[in-house]
């Protein structure tokens, strides 16, 4: 059976990098199915895509919720072929130092940043295995390679996402499944406003924009299935 339309599932699509990825993928002619927790923001993304003649559907909820993921996958496969998952789920907290980090906050950070990647991966693998191809892209963080002030819980979780990606690639490459990790440096998104000290206007002026990271993701989406990029970093130029 041939498909005229391909679909990209974008998680964490209500703002920042996820929103930019969704808009870029839709502009490229792909249908997008978006998952995020914030209803009004997600509705805004879908509306913007449709007003630009793109195709978008959305599901509101936590990616750890099996019902939410089942609905998203059903939408993604409805008359289309699910070709890629882009995981842009991410969160941080202002009170992130080891001195103040509680066990509850640590667990919450791992659930949001790492467990979500696991649940998303497990959700799409059966479809990709049946097809004999599929691309998973995880947006991680530069802090995996160069420790910064983002906090131990965030850094541990994002390092775990990279490890999950690499292990998934090894296990699933014989099924035609490719896994890529993108490591952005400082990006002007709502997440940076969670820093204990807010970035100055000068720091934000030198930061990446979400569209910069989305452009890298778009390159990965456009690669032929015979090729993939396991890791790619994108940092501010100054």
Secondary structure per residue as TSV (DSSP state, phi and psi in degrees):
chain	resnum	aa	ss	phi	psi
A	1	X	-	360.0	132.1
A	2	X	-	-101.1	152.3
A	3	X	-	-120.7	133.0
A	4	X	S	-83.6	-26.2
A	5	X	-	-118.9	137.9
A	6	X	E	-112.2	150.9
A	7	X	E	-121.7	141.5
A	8	X	E	-115.6	128.2
A	9	X	E	-92.6	121.0
A	10	X	E	-116.4	117.5
A	11	X	E	-101.0	139.9
A	12	X	S	76.9	42.0
A	13	X	-	-97.5	5.9
A	14	X	S	-80.4	-18.2
A	15	X	S	-160.3	174.8
A	16	X	H	57.9	-136.4
A	17	X	H	-63.2	-40.5
A	18	X	H	-60.6	-42.8
A	19	X	H	-63.6	-44.2
A	20	X	H	-63.9	-39.6
A	21	X	H	-62.5	-45.3
A	22	X	H	-60.9	-45.0
A	23	X	H	-66.4	-40.0
A	24	X	H	-64.4	-45.6
A	25	X	H	-62.9	-39.5
A	26	X	H	-67.4	-38.7
A	27	X	H	-64.0	-29.6
A	28	X	T	-77.4	-0.5
A	29	X	T	100.4	1.6
A	30	X	-	-87.0	151.1
A	31	X	E	-84.2	141.1
A	32	X	E	-122.3	140.6
A	33	X	E	-116.8	123.8
A	34	X	E	-112.0	139.8
A	35	X	E	-128.5	131.2
A	36	X	E	-165.0	168.7
A	37	X	S	-86.9	-28.3
A	38	X	-	-93.7	109.5
A	39	X	H	-62.6	-50.4
A	40	X	H	-65.3	-41.3
A	41	X	H	-64.9	-40.0
A	42	X	H	-66.2	-40.5
A	43	X	H	-60.1	-37.6
A	44	X	H	-64.0	-40.4
A	45	X	H	-64.7	-46.9
A	46	X	H	-60.5	-43.8
A	47	X	H	-62.1	-43.2
A	48	X	H	-63.1	-40.3
A	49	X	H	-66.5	-44.2
A	50	X	H	-67.0	-35.5
A	51	X	H	-66.6	-20.7
A	52	X	T	-97.5	17.8
A	53	X	T	69.6	21.2
A	54	X	-	-90.1	168.5
A	55	X	E	-110.9	122.5
A	56	X	E	-145.8	140.3
A	57	X	E	-129.6	161.5
A	58	X	E	-144.6	154.8
A	59	X	E	-132.9	129.1
A	60	X	E	-96.3	129.5
A	61	X	S	152.0	179.5
A	62	X	-	-81.6	138.5
A	63	X	T	-72.5	-12.8
A	64	X	T	-78.1	-9.9
A	65	X	-	-86.1	115.0
A	66	X	H	-60.2	-34.1
A	67	X	H	-66.1	-41.6
A	68	X	H	-62.4	-46.5
A	69	X	H	-66.0	-37.9
A	70	X	H	-62.8	-40.7
A	71	X	H	-65.9	-42.0
A	72	X	H	-63.1	-42.9
A	73	X	H	-67.3	-37.6
A	74	X	H	-62.0	-43.1
A	75	X	H	-63.5	-43.0
A	76	X	H	-63.3	-33.5
A	77	X	H	-93.3	-1.6
A	78	X	T	-74.5	97.4
A	79	X	T	70.2	18.3
A	80	X	S	-145.6	177.1
A	81	X	E	-118.2	120.9
A	82	X	E	-76.4	112.2
A	83	X	E	-104.9	-20.9
A	84	X	E	-155.3	148.6
A	85	X	E	-115.0	130.5
A	86	X	E	-118.2	113.9
A	87	X	E	-95.7	106.2
A	88	X	-	-112.1	16.2
A	89	X	-	-67.5	132.3
A	90	X	-	-169.2	146.9
A	91	X	-	-156.0	156.7
A	92	X	-	-143.4	173.5
A	93	X	-	-129.4	149.6
A	94	X	S	-65.9	-41.3
A	95	X	-	-89.5	79.1
A	96	X	-	-112.1	-3.1
A	97	X	S	-72.4	152.1
A	98	X	T	-57.3	-33.2
A	99	X	T	-59.4	-34.2
A	100	X	T	-112.0	-9.7
A	101	X	-	-69.1	124.4
A	102	X	-	-91.4	163.3
A	103	X	H	-61.7	-37.0
A	104	X	H	-66.4	-42.0
A	105	X	H	-66.7	-41.0
A	106	X	H	-56.9	-49.6
A	107	X	H	-63.4	-39.4
A	108	X	H	-63.5	-41.2
A	109	X	H	-65.2	-40.2
A	110	X	H	-68.9	-37.3
A	111	X	I	-61.9	-45.4
A	112	X	I	-70.7	-46.4
A	113	X	I	-90.3	-32.3
A	114	X	I	-107.6	-50.0
A	115	X	I	-59.3	-36.2
A	116	X	H	-60.1	-39.6
A	117	X	H	-63.2	-39.4
A	118	X	H	-64.6	-48.6
A	119	X	H	-62.6	-40.8
A	120	X	H	-64.6	-42.7
A	121	X	H	-61.0	-49.3
A	122	X	H	-62.4	-31.3
A	123	X	H	-69.9	-41.0
A	124	X	H	-88.9	-19.6
A	125	X	H	-58.1	-43.1
A	126	X	H	-58.5	-40.9
A	127	X	H	-65.0	-46.1
A	128	X	H	-65.1	-39.7
A	129	X	H	-62.3	-43.3
A	130	X	H	-63.7	-36.1
A	131	X	H	-75.9	-28.0
A	132	X	T	82.7	13.7
A	133	X	-	-165.5	162.9
A	134	X	E	162.1	151.2
A	135	X	E	-123.0	130.3
A	136	X	E	-114.1	126.1
A	137	X	E	-120.4	121.7
A	138	X	E	-106.3	130.6
A	139	X	E	-91.2	112.8
A	140	X	-	-103.3	-128.6
A	141	X	-	-159.4	148.0
A	142	X	G	-58.5	-27.1
A	143	X	G	-61.2	-18.0
A	144	X	G	-63.4	-33.8
A	145	X	T	-99.4	-25.0
A	146	X	S	-142.3	101.2
A	147	X	-	-54.8	138.8
A	148	X	-	-137.9	-156.9
A	149	X	T	-93.0	18.7
A	150	X	T	-76.0	-10.7
A	151	X	-	99.4	150.2
A	152	X	H	-65.7	-37.2
A	153	X	H	-67.9	-44.7
A	154	X	H	-63.5	-46.4
A	155	X	H	-65.4	-40.7
A	156	X	H	-63.1	-42.1
A	157	X	H	-66.0	-44.8
A	158	X	H	-69.6	-32.6
A	159	X	H	-65.9	-36.8
A	160	X	H	-64.5	-37.1
A	161	X	H	-60.6	-43.3
A	162	X	H	-63.5	-42.2
A	163	X	H	-64.2	-42.0
A	164	X	H	-58.5	-44.5
A	165	X	H	-61.8	-47.3
A	166	X	H	-66.2	-40.3
A	167	X	H	-67.0	-39.5
A	168	X	H	-61.7	-41.2
A	169	X	H	-60.7	-44.0
A	170	X	H	-64.6	-43.7
A	171	X	H	-71.6	-32.6
A	172	X	H	-108.7	0.7
A	173	X	G	-63.3	-30.1
A	174	X	G	-69.3	-15.8
A	175	X	G	-95.3	9.1
A	176	X	T	79.5	15.5
A	177	X	E	-96.7	127.5
A	178	X	E	-109.1	143.7
A	179	X	E	-132.3	126.0
A	180	X	E	-122.0	149.7
A	181	X	E	-123.9	131.2
A	182	X	E	-107.8	131.3
A	183	X	E	-115.8	92.2
A	184	X	E	-81.1	145.9
A	185	X	-	-79.6	-163.9
A	186	X	S	-55.0	125.4
A	187	X	B	-126.8	138.3
A	188	X	-	-75.7	85.0
A	189	X	S	-131.4	170.2
A	190	X	G	-58.4	-22.8
A	191	X	G	-64.1	-36.2
A	192	X	G	-69.2	-18.9
A	193	X	G	-75.3	-7.7
A	194	X	G	-83.9	-2.3
A	195	X	S	-62.9	147.5
A	196	X	S	-55.3	-38.0
A	197	X	S	-117.6	120.2
A	198	X	-	-63.6	142.9
A	199	X	-	-60.3	146.6
A	200	X	-	-76.9	161.6
A	201	X	H	-54.8	-36.2
A	202	X	H	-66.3	-41.8
A	203	X	H	-63.2	-42.1
A	204	X	H	-67.5	-32.1
A	205	X	H	-66.0	-24.7
A	206	X	T	-96.8	-3.5
A	207	X	S	-78.0	161.2
A	208	X	B	-65.0	159.4
A	209	X	-	-103.2	152.3
A	210	X	H	-52.6	-34.1
A	211	X	H	-65.2	-28.2
A	212	X	H	-64.9	-45.3
A	213	X	H	-68.5	-39.2
A	214	X	H	-61.7	-33.1
A	215	X	H	-65.7	-38.3
A	216	X	H	-65.0	-44.6
A	217	X	H	-59.5	-39.6
A	218	X	H	-62.3	-38.6
A	219	X	H	-59.9	-43.2
A	220	X	H	-64.6	-40.2
A	221	X	H	-64.7	-31.8
A	222	X	H	-84.6	-9.7
A	223	X	S	-63.8	146.4
A	224	X	-	-66.7	157.1
A	225	X	T	-66.3	-13.4
A	226	X	T	-78.2	-7.5
A	227	X	-	-133.8	151.4
A	228	X	-	-155.2	161.3
A	229	X	-	-114.1	114.6
A	230	X	S	-67.8	-39.1
A	231	X	E	-143.4	139.1
A	232	X	E	-147.0	131.9
A	233	X	E	-108.2	145.7
A	234	X	E	-138.2	119.9
A	235	X	-	-122.9	155.5
A	236	X	-	-58.0	145.0
A	237	X	-	-76.7	-15.1
A	238	X	-	-152.6	360.0
